């Protein structure tokens, strides 16, 4: 177990067991986790939500994994050159979260291509992590079982933006979180640069963004969540501090 998660691997008969779970409700996911086994790589993961765990009573959760779809992602640089070793991932429409399953992310090869298999049917867009480039999000496309869909990302030169959360009174914000979204509300993942005990920020982030309008959501332990606008142009590096107000103590 790790914090609020636990893992188990199936045996030769496809059975698994997870013990020492506290009573309550959880979700259970079956994911092949096999990029080398071509026969199994096309199986789509599944998740069961609302699984109830009771003390002293075994809970049975069975899965029947079926074939999913595939996404072939092409990543090109500002001059049209293929980019190798770029991490790409699929995100579902309307979701601000990262990839839900291991099959939904991968790294590009020498030709700038990445093949993601075993994708559950749905509508997705593609993003990537490439520290020296701005990464626009791809258009949305539907993925169906047994079909391969192509996505393309053309990375661009952009503006470096550094971000941090700070208390409105100038205090240090513990356990801060930052979320950047584009004008359509789709999340743009920033890179984390840790702060230190000798700095006024518990953590700092940076991102390379194409010119445009964004929103930045900041939150922290004991502080109210706040969203502020961010306008990015090509004038050079930019810094944004998100001031947070403390939550009122319950009376």
C-alpha positions in Angstrom: 0.0 0.0 0.0 1.0 3.6 -0.6 -1.0 6.3 1.1 -4.6 5.6 -0.1 -3.6 3.0 -2.8 -2.7 -0.6 -2.8 -1.5 -2.9 -5.6 -1.7 -6.6 -6.4 -0.6 -8.8 -9.3 -2.6 -11.7 -10.8 -1.3 -15.3 -10.7 -1.3 -17.8 -13.6 -5.1 -18.2 -13.2 -5.8 -14.5 -13.3 -6.6 -14.3 -9.6 -5.5 -11.6 -7.2 -6.0 -10.6 -3.6 -5.5 -7.4 -1.7 -5.6 -7.6 2.1 -5.6 -5.3 5.1 -8.0 -2.8 3.5 -9.9 -0.5 5.9 -13.7 -0.6 5.8 -15.3 1.9 3.4 -15.8 2.5 -0.3 -13.1 2.4 -2.9 -12.5 1.9 -6.7 -10.7 -1.1 -8.2 -8.8 -0.9 -11.5 -7.5 -3.8 -13.6 -4.7 -2.6 -16.0 -2.5 -4.9 -18.1 0.7 -2.9 -17.6 2.4 -4.8 -20.4 4.0 -2.9 -23.3 6.2 -5.9 -24.3 3.5 -8.5 -24.5 1.9 -7.6 -27.8 -1.0 -10.0 -27.3 -2.1 -8.3 -24.1 -1.1 -4.8 -24.9 -4.4 -4.1 -26.8 -6.6 -5.0 -23.8 -8.3 -2.0 -22.4 -8.2 -1.4 -18.6 -11.3 -1.3 -16.5 -12.4 0.4 -13.3 -15.1 -0.5 -10.8 -16.3 2.5 -8.8 -18.2 2.4 -5.5 -16.8 -1.0 -4.3 -17.8 -1.5 -0.6 -15.3 -3.1 1.8 -16.7 -4.5 5.1 -14.7 -5.7 8.0 -14.5 -9.5 8.1 -16.3 -10.0 4.8 -14.5 -10.7 1.5 -15.4 -8.5 -1.4 -15.2 -10.1 -4.9 -14.5 -7.9 -7.9 -14.0 -9.7 -11.2 -13.0 -8.2 -14.5 -13.3 -9.3 -18.1 -10.8 -7.3 -20.1 -11.7 -6.7 -23.8 -9.8 -5.1 -26.7 -9.6 -1.3 -26.8 -8.6 1.2 -29.4 -5.2 2.6 -30.3 -3.8 6.1 -30.7 -0.7 6.8 -32.8 0.8 10.2 -31.8 3.2 12.2 -34.0 5.2 14.9 -32.3 7.1 17.5 -34.4 9.3 20.4 -33.4 9.1 24.1 -34.4 10.9 23.4 -37.7 8.9 20.3 -38.5 11.6 17.9 -37.2 10.5 14.7 -35.3 11.1 14.8 -31.6 12.4 11.7 -29.8 11.9 10.8 -26.1 8.9 13.1 -25.5 6.3 11.9 -23.1 2.8 12.1 -24.4 -0.5 11.2 -22.9 -4.2 11.1 -23.6 -6.8 12.9 -21.6 -10.5 12.5 -21.7 -12.7 15.3 -22.8 -14.0 17.3 -19.9 -11.3 16.0 -17.5 -8.6 18.0 -15.9 -6.9 15.0 -14.5 -3.8 13.2 -15.8 -4.0 9.8 -17.4 -6.2 7.3 -15.5 -4.5 4.2 -16.9 -0.9 3.2 -17.7 -1.9 2.5 -21.3 -2.7 6.1 -21.9 0.9 7.5 -21.9 4.1 6.7 -23.7 7.3 8.1 -25.1 8.1 9.0 -28.7 10.7 7.1 -30.8 13.3 8.4 -33.3 10.5 9.2 -35.8 8.7 11.3 -33.2 5.9 8.6 -32.9 4.3 6.9 -30.0 1.8 4.1 -30.2 -0.7 3.9 -27.3 -2.7 0.7 -27.2 -5.6 -0.7 -25.1 -7.4 2.7 -24.9 -11.0 2.5 -23.5 -13.5 3.9 -26.0 -14.1 7.6 -25.5 -13.2 11.1 -26.8 -9.6 12.3 -26.1 -7.0 15.0 -26.7 -3.3 14.7 -26.5 -0.8 16.6 -24.4 3.0 16.2 -23.9 5.8 17.1 -21.5 8.7 18.8 -23.3 10.5 21.2 -21.0 12.1 23.4 -23.7 9.0 23.8 -25.9 5.5 25.1 -25.5 3.0 22.2 -26.0 -0.3 23.1 -27.6 -3.1 20.6 -26.9 -4.2 18.5 -29.9 -7.7 18.5 -31.3 -10.2 16.0 -29.9 -10.8 12.7 -31.5 -13.0 9.7 -30.7 -11.3 6.3 -30.0 -13.2 3.2 -30.7 -12.5 -0.5 -29.8 -10.4 -2.2 -32.5 -9.6 1.0 -34.4 -6.4 3.2 -34.5 -6.7 6.9 -34.5 -3.9 9.4 -35.3 -3.0 12.5 -33.3 -0.4 15.2 -34.1 1.3 17.7 -31.8 3.3 20.5 -33.3 5.5 21.9 -30.5 6.3 25.6 -30.6 8.7 28.0 -29.1 7.0 29.8 -26.2 7.3 32.0 -23.1 8.6 30.6 -19.8 6.3 31.4 -16.9 7.2 30.8 -13.3 4.4 30.4 -10.7 4.0 30.1 -7.0 1.4 30.4 -4.3 1.9 32.9 -1.5 -0.3 34.0 1.4 -2.1 37.4 1.0 -0.3 38.5 4.1 3.0 37.5 2.6 3.2 34.2 4.4 4.4 30.8 3.2 1.7 28.5 1.8 2.2 24.9 2.8 1.2 22.0 0.5 0.5 24.3 -2.4 -1.0 23.2 -5.7 -1.2 24.9 -9.1 -3.4 24.1 -12.1 -3.1 26.0 -15.4 -6.0 25.8 -17.9 -6.2 27.2 -21.4 -9.1 29.3 -22.7 -11.1 26.2 -23.3 -10.6 24.9 -19.7 -8.2 22.2 -20.7 -5.4 21.6 -18.3 -1.8 22.4 -19.3 0.6 20.5 -17.0 3.3 22.6 -15.4 6.6 21.3 -14.3 7.3 21.3 -10.5 10.4 22.9 -9.2 10.7 22.3 -5.5 11.2 25.2 -3.1 13.1 24.8 0.1 12.8 25.5 3.8 14.9 28.6 3.4 12.7 30.2 0.7 9.3 31.9 1.0 7.7 29.4 -1.3 7.0 25.8 -0.3 7.1 24.9 -4.0 7.4 26.7 -7.4 6.3 25.7 -10.9 7.3 26.7 -14.3 5.8 26.1 -17.7 6.5 27.1 -21.3 3.3 28.5 -22.9 2.3 29.7 -26.3 0.9 33.3 -26.3 -2.7 33.4 -25.2 -5.1 33.6 -22.3 -5.0 31.2 -19.4 -6.4 30.7 -15.9 -4.3 29.7 -13.0 -5.9 28.0 -9.9 -3.9 28.0 -6.7 -4.7 26.2 -3.4 -2.9 25.3 -0.2 -3.4 23.9 3.2 -5.5 26.2 5.3 -6.1 28.6 2.4 -9.0 29.2 0.1 -8.8 28.2 -3.5 -8.3 31.1 -5.9 -8.3 31.4 -9.7 -6.5 34.3 -11.4 -6.2 35.2 -15.1 -2.8 34.9 -16.9 -2.0 36.6 -20.2 1.1 35.3 -22.0 2.8 37.1 -24.9 6.2 36.7 -26.6 7.9 39.5 -24.7 10.0 37.1 -22.5 10.0 35.2 -19.2 7.1 36.0 -16.8 6.4 35.5 -13.1 3.0 35.1 -11.5 2.3 34.9 -7.8 -1.1 33.6 -6.8 -2.1 35.3 -3.5 -4.3 33.1 -1.3 -6.4 34.1 1.7 -6.6 32.0 4.8 -9.7 30.0 5.5 -11.7 31.2 8.5 -11.4 29.0 11.6 -14.7 27.3 12.5 -16.4 28.9 15.5 
